[in-house]
Every structure is written in C-alpha cells, then in structure tokens.
Amino acid sequence: MNTDTNYDVVIAGAGPIGLLLACELRLGGARVLVAERLAEVDETIKAGGINTLTAVSLYRRGLLPALTEVQVETANGMKEFLRTQSGGEGAAPPPKSAGHFAGITLRADLLDASDPAFAEVGPPGEVGRFVPQAPLERLLGRRAGELGAEVRRQVELIGYDADGDGDGVIVHLAPTDGSAPQTIRAGWLVGCDGGRSVVRKFAGIQFPGTAPEITGYQAIAGMTGTEGLSKGWNATGTGMYTYGPMPGRMVSIEFDGPPADRRSPVTTEELQASVRRVTGVDVTVHALHTATRFTDNCRQADTYRSGRVLLAGDAAHVHSPFGGQGLNLGVGDAMNLGWKLALVVSGRAPVDLLDTYTAERHPIGSWVLDWTRAQIAVMRPDAHARALRGIISDLAGTVDGTTYFVKRISGAWQRYDLPGDHPLTGRSAPDLELADGTRLGDHLHTGRALLLDLTDDPELRARAAGYEGLVDVLTTSCPQHPELAGLLVRPDGFTAWASDTDGTEDDPSEALGLWFGAPLGA
C-alpha cells in the first residue's frame, strides 16, 4: 500500500467544481490533490451554458478570453443548425432568446437591460450562455495544472478515516486498473463527487428531499425523420421535448416516474421510443454520439461540513437540470469555499470561518431546488399544470416578467447576509471602471481580497496593515461613482464592506477581522 502525506486538501472528483475548487485553493497556497475515477473529461452532454454570475466569477480569475473562445465555437455550431433548419440564408431568424423557465422561452427583446441588477456586470455580461460543461471542464483542468494542483485520474475514493490526532483525514483510493490501493494523509477532504457522493455517505451527512417523477433524456444523436419536429421547447400531451439548437441535440421528458436503471448506457432504441412517445413523430435514431438520462430527484445535504470533511456541487445538492442551475450553483460553492479553506489551512483564520460556508451557500441551494421544483410543476402534462403554464407564459411575455425570470436565472439576485447596511454589502461587487483604465475585476486575478481606496485616504489604507498577502490595497478613483469612498471585496468577489463619501461605515476593521482574522503583529 502506497502512502502519501504531502497534501493539505484532497478533492474527490475532477468535474468542473472540483477543478475550480483546486484552482482557488492553489491561489491561496494550499497543497491539493484531486482524485478522479475517469481517465479523461466526460464528454456526455450536460449543462449547455453558464449564467452571468458564473461568467463574472471566472472573469475575475482572468479566464474571460478562454470563455469567449468556447462561446464563439459553440455559437457558430448553433447558427449553422438554425440556418439549415430554417430554410437557408433567406429565412428570418427566430427571436433571440434570453433563456427559458420550464421550457417557456424568454425573449431577449423583452428584457429590461437597464434594471439595476444588470448594471456594471462588465465584459462577462456578454459571455456564458453558450459555454458547455465539457469545454469548461477542460479549461479548468488546464488552469488547475498551471497553478500546481495535482489531478490524479483513474483512482476511485473508496473511503476515509479520521486521522488519529483529529488534525486530518486518511483517504483511501483504489486505482481502477486493480493495482495496489493508495492511502493519502491530508488535512481536509472535500467531496465534489456528484449526487451519489461516496464522501457524503461516509460522512453520514443526511440528504433529505423530494422523490423524482420524471424520466428525461438528453442526447446528441444521428436521426432521420426529424422534419416533423419543432425547434425549441414544446409541450405535448405526454411530456416535453426540445430539438436543437445544437446539431443533433434532442431532449425528451416523460412524466411516468424515474427510470428503473440510471446506470446502464442509453440505447438508440430507448431514446427513439421516448422521442416517439413524447413528440408523436416517427423519428428514427440511428446513432448516439452522447446521451444521458436525468430525473428531478431533488435533495440537499443538511450541512456542507462535518468535521474535516466538506461537500460542494452535486455532492451537496441535486435537482432537475432545467436552466443549467446545477453547474452555476456548484461554481458558487467552489468560489465561496476555496479561499476560506485556504485561509484555515494556512493558519491565518480559525476553523470557525468554515461555518460561514454552509451559512451562506445552503440558502442559495435551497432556493435553486425550489426553482427547479416549480418548473416541474409547470411542465406536467395534466390539465391543471397546463392551465398554470398558460398564465406563466403570459407573464413571461411581458417586460417585467422576462426581466424577473432572467434576474433569477442570471444569479444577479444573490446576496449573503453580511454585517453592514451599505447597499453593496453582501452582493457581488460591481465591475467598476477605474480612473487608471482598469476595471475592478482586473485586480482579483490573484485570488486575494481587495481593499479599494477611492478617495486617497491614508487612514483607510492603514487598516490593511498586517494583512499583507491576504488583502491587496489599491488607491485610485471611480469617476462614475464619486459617492463611493471605499470597498472591501472578498476573494470570491462579494462585497464585505463599503463606504460612501458621506462618512457612513468608514472603518473596514470589523470586516477585515471577521474574514481574515487578526492582523499580523496585533
């Protein structure tokens, strides 16, 4: 048996959440091992895009150019599909979509872009909807490697034990080739290992929720006889389906209970039968490039931490995939947890800081579960649900309705309950345009917090003494917001403290102490 002792944190699962968490921990100086059962990135079709808050988070780490490349490539494929399906170059394009709720399309031309929730998002506001999960995972894998995280593939976590002195965990890994098991000693273990999380089960963390009532299929398939299919989301007498907007993409949803077997590969016959039942069109599926089943199993861990073990992503919460909220929710988990755990590992913050992880993220997860449950209620094929669907469609067809739904989908509504009365406190920081030509997001690439002095105040800057290496200080001005005197932005991009030039809340010391402990030398 091989024993390794060189890691502060072991992460189970090298999906996008585990990889992003590894990046955040490395920025904070932690030694990280990511253990993954699969030999390479899973190309199975999953989330088709990311929301605005996720795009903003990755932009703050300098990843916007890479995200843009992914989006352009994906969008080009979609445009070609829409062109061929709409009758060629001369056909009128469909209305631009801003997303959907329960398969009810939200028209971009009805969105009130002047709503304050969308103000000062910055450059990432144009990126995200067409960034699928697999390319994002590859991008984050490269980034984790550049930052020095070790990703060990073809090993499966089979259990763990508490270290004898209580200062860590002993993680047991089994190589998938049957070779000798590996034992890893680490300070912390984080389960990013999906809805069937081995980490969560071994930790004994409860996973309450609601049982599934649907069987869904998402696939990229070779099909003939598709001329009778309508593009976009469609409600039928037996379920829901969508065809496109990527070539060969098909989603079929039936409300006949969960599948008897979710683990065996989807077959062409199985997908074809579902598509025919739901659409009423005699489509023939002759090839499967990628396919998956899904349900609306909706559950959430009652805590995201048990001792030296933490959960993030699907290990902490599962729900139906409508709207792609799962990936975005997991990214928020990783951004919230990474810097906090790195601070604890470094000894600069007490272990109690990790209690704020569950306190801040659990309510967001609970909201997402209810958001997806509401969509299932509106998608059912019974008369009551279809009547409700008509009313929701009417509301979504208004400027106020579209703006409401898009704000919720974008993540712009999210706010943590942090001390302080300033309107910015607890919210994702605005991407301020600064006098030197940079933007606030440009100064968050390091993964450190930022104290922004906008009035050249030496007393404000002095508050950051003793926090070197944890909090960067920038003195500049913001011509568009002369009322702002200063901001303390946490590493995850959320505002921990803000002050106006009228002198309200002019001392960030409490916020600095809360998030980064006592200053060195105090």
Secondary structure as GFF3:
##gff-version 3
##sequence-region A 1 522
A	DSSP	beta_strand	2	12	.	.	.	ID=ss1
A	DSSP	alpha_helix	16	27	.	.	.	ID=ss2
A	DSSP	beta_strand	32	36	.	.	.	ID=ss3
A	DSSP	alpha_helix	52	59	.	.	.	ID=ss4
A	DSSP	alpha_helix	64	85	.	.	.	ID=ss5
A	DSSP	beta_strand	97	101	.	.	.	ID=ss6
A	DSSP	beta_strand	104	107	.	.	.	ID=ss7
A	DSSP	three_ten_helix	108	110	.	.	.	ID=ss8
A	DSSP	three_ten_helix	116	118	.	.	.	ID=ss9
A	DSSP	three_ten_helix	123	126	.	.	.	ID=ss10
A	DSSP	alpha_helix	133	146	.	.	.	ID=ss11
A	DSSP	beta_strand	150	153	.	.	.	ID=ss12
A	DSSP	beta_strand	155	162	.	.	.	ID=ss13
A	DSSP	beta_strand	169	175	.	.	.	ID=ss14
A	DSSP	beta_strand	182	191	.	.	.	ID=ss15
A	DSSP	alpha_helix	198	203	.	.	.	ID=ss16
A	DSSP	beta_strand	209	210	.	.	.	ID=ss17
A	DSSP	beta_strand	215	224	.	.	.	ID=ss18
A	DSSP	three_ten_helix	226	228	.	.	.	ID=ss19
A	DSSP	beta_strand	232	235	.	.	.	ID=ss20
A	DSSP	beta_strand	239	243	.	.	.	ID=ss21
A	DSSP	beta_strand	249	254	.	.	.	ID=ss22
A	DSSP	alpha_helix	268	279	.	.	.	ID=ss23
A	DSSP	beta_strand	284	294	.	.	.	ID=ss24
A	DSSP	beta_strand	298	300	.	.	.	ID=ss25
A	DSSP	beta_strand	305	306	.	.	.	ID=ss26
A	DSSP	beta_strand	309	311	.	.	.	ID=ss27
A	DSSP	three_ten_helix	313	315	.	.	.	ID=ss28
A	DSSP	beta_strand	317	318	.	.	.	ID=ss29
A	DSSP	alpha_helix	325	346	.	.	.	ID=ss30
A	DSSP	three_ten_helix	351	354	.	.	.	ID=ss31
A	DSSP	alpha_helix	355	379	.	.	.	ID=ss32
A	DSSP	alpha_helix	383	396	.	.	.	ID=ss33
A	DSSP	alpha_helix	399	410	.	.	.	ID=ss34
A	DSSP	three_ten_helix	440	443	.	.	.	ID=ss35
A	DSSP	beta_strand	449	453	.	.	.	ID=ss36
A	DSSP	alpha_helix	458	462	.	.	.	ID=ss37
A	DSSP	beta_strand	471	475	.	.	.	ID=ss38
A	DSSP	beta_strand	484	489	.	.	.	ID=ss39
A	DSSP	beta_strand	495	500	.	.	.	ID=ss40
A	DSSP	alpha_helix	509	516	.	.	.	ID=ss41
###
